[in-house]
Amino acid sequence: MAVTRGKDAQVWITDSGGTSREITSFVDNTDLDWARETYDATTYGAGGRQRVGGFVDWTGTLTGKWDNAGTATPDQWFTDLVIAAGTVSSQLTVAPNGSATGRPYHRGRVFFSNYAPSMPYDGLVTWSVDFELADGTVTRGTF
C-alpha cells in the first residue's frame, strides 16, 4: 500500500477574473466531501425499501495562513469570489499527492462561501473558506 503525506498536496483556484492561481503555499488543510442524494421510492406493498439515486454533490473547506501582502493573496481572491458567489464560480483543483506526471487530481466548478479570517490574540492569523459544487460534476483525472 502506498501512502501519501498531506504536505505534498497542491491546490489551484480561478479568481473572479478567471485567472488560475496556485494557492498551495497558503493552504494547510483541505477537507473534501462527496455525497449522493438518495430518494425513498418505497410504495405500498413493497417488499422492502426502494431508493433512487440523485445528484452527486462536492463540498469542503480549505484552511490556511494569512499573507500580509495587499493584493494577489487568498484574502483578495476569496473575498471577491464570495461577494460574486451565485454569479461567478471558480475552478477548484486539488492534487492530494502533487502534480507530477501520473498523479491524480480532483477538479470541479465551485462557489466559495463563508470566507472567515481568524485573528487569535496568541497565534497566527489564519483563514478558512467553504465551497460547494456549482454545476456539473467532479472530474478525477491525472496530470
C-alpha positions in Angstrom: 0.0 0.0 0.0 1.3 3.4 -1.0 0.6 6.2 1.5 0.6 9.9 0.9 1.6 12.7 3.2 -0.6 15.8 3.2 2.4 18.1 2.8 2.7 17.1 -0.8 -0.8 18.3 -1.8 -1.3 21.1 -4.2 -4.4 23.4 -4.7 -5.4 25.8 -7.5 -8.4 28.1 -7.9 -9.5 30.5 -10.6 -10.0 34.0 -9.2 -13.1 36.2 -10.1 -11.4 37.3 -13.3 -10.8 33.7 -14.5 -7.1 33.6 -13.8 -5.7 30.3 -12.4 -4.0 30.8 -9.1 -1.9 28.1 -7.3 -2.6 28.6 -3.6 -0.6 25.7 -2.3 1.8 27.8 -0.3 -1.1 29.4 1.6 -3.1 26.2 2.4 -2.5 24.0 5.3 -5.6 21.8 5.2 -8.2 20.7 2.7 -11.3 18.7 3.5 -13.3 17.2 0.6 -16.8 15.6 0.9 -18.6 13.7 -1.9 -22.3 12.9 -1.3 -25.1 11.5 -3.4 -28.7 12.4 -2.9 -31.0 9.4 -2.4 -34.8 9.4 -2.6 -37.1 7.0 -1.0 -39.2 5.5 -3.7 -40.9 2.9 -1.5 -44.7 2.4 -2.1 -47.5 0.4 -0.6 -47.0 -3.3 -1.0 -43.2 -3.1 -1.5 -41.2 -6.0 0.0 -38.6 -3.6 1.3 -37.1 -0.2 0.9 -36.6 1.1 -2.6 -34.3 4.0 -3.2 -33.4 6.1 -6.3 -30.0 7.8 -6.6 -29.9 11.6 -7.2 -27.3 14.1 -7.9 -23.7 14.0 -6.6 -22.5 16.9 -4.5 -19.0 18.0 -3.7 -18.4 20.3 -0.7 -15.5 21.0 1.6 -13.3 23.5 3.3 -9.9 25.0 2.7 -7.9 26.5 5.6 -4.6 28.3 5.5 -2.3 31.0 6.8 -2.8 34.7 6.2 -0.5 36.5 3.9 0.3 40.2 4.7 0.5 41.3 1.1 -2.1 43.8 0.0 -3.1 42.1 -3.3 -2.6 38.8 -5.1 -3.4 36.7 -2.0 -6.2 34.4 -1.0 -7.7 37.2 1.1 -8.4 39.2 -2.1 -9.3 36.2 -4.2 -11.8 34.6 -1.7 -13.3 38.0 -0.7 -14.0 38.7 -4.4 -15.3 35.1 -5.1 -17.6 35.1 -2.0 -19.1 38.5 -3.0 -19.7 37.2 -6.5 -21.0 33.8 -5.4 -24.0 32.8 -7.3 -22.8 34.6 -10.5 -19.1 33.7 -10.6 -17.9 30.2 -10.0 -14.3 29.1 -9.6 -12.5 26.0 -10.9 -11.0 24.2 -7.9 -8.3 21.6 -8.5 -6.9 19.5 -5.6 -4.0 17.2 -6.1 -3.6 15.1 -2.9 -0.1 13.9 -3.9 1.2 16.8 -6.0 1.2 17.4 -9.7 3.9 15.1 -11.1 3.1 13.2 -14.2 0.6 10.4 -13.4 -0.6 11.8 -10.1 -4.4 12.1 -9.5 -6.4 15.3 -9.1 -10.0 16.2 -8.4 -11.4 19.2 -10.3 -14.8 20.9 -10.3 -16.6 24.3 -10.7 -17.4 25.5 -7.2 -18.9 28.5 -5.4 -16.9 29.7 -2.4 -18.8 30.9 0.7 -18.1 31.6 4.4 -14.6 33.1 4.0 -13.5 33.6 7.6 -10.2 35.1 8.7 -9.3 34.4 12.3 -7.0 36.6 14.4 -6.3 35.0 17.7 -4.5 37.0 20.4 -1.8 34.4 20.9 -1.5 32.8 17.5 -1.1 33.1 13.8 -3.7 34.8 11.6 -5.5 32.1 9.6 -8.4 31.8 7.3 -11.0 29.2 6.2 -13.4 29.1 3.2 -16.1 26.7 2.4 -17.1 25.5 -1.1 -19.8 23.6 -2.8 -20.2 22.3 -6.3 -21.6 25.0 -8.6 -22.6 22.9 -11.6 -21.6 19.8 -13.5 -19.6 17.0 -11.9 -16.3 16.5 -10.3 -13.5 15.1 -12.5 -10.9 12.7 -11.3 -8.0 12.7 -13.6 -4.2 12.5 -13.7 -1.6 15.0 -14.6 
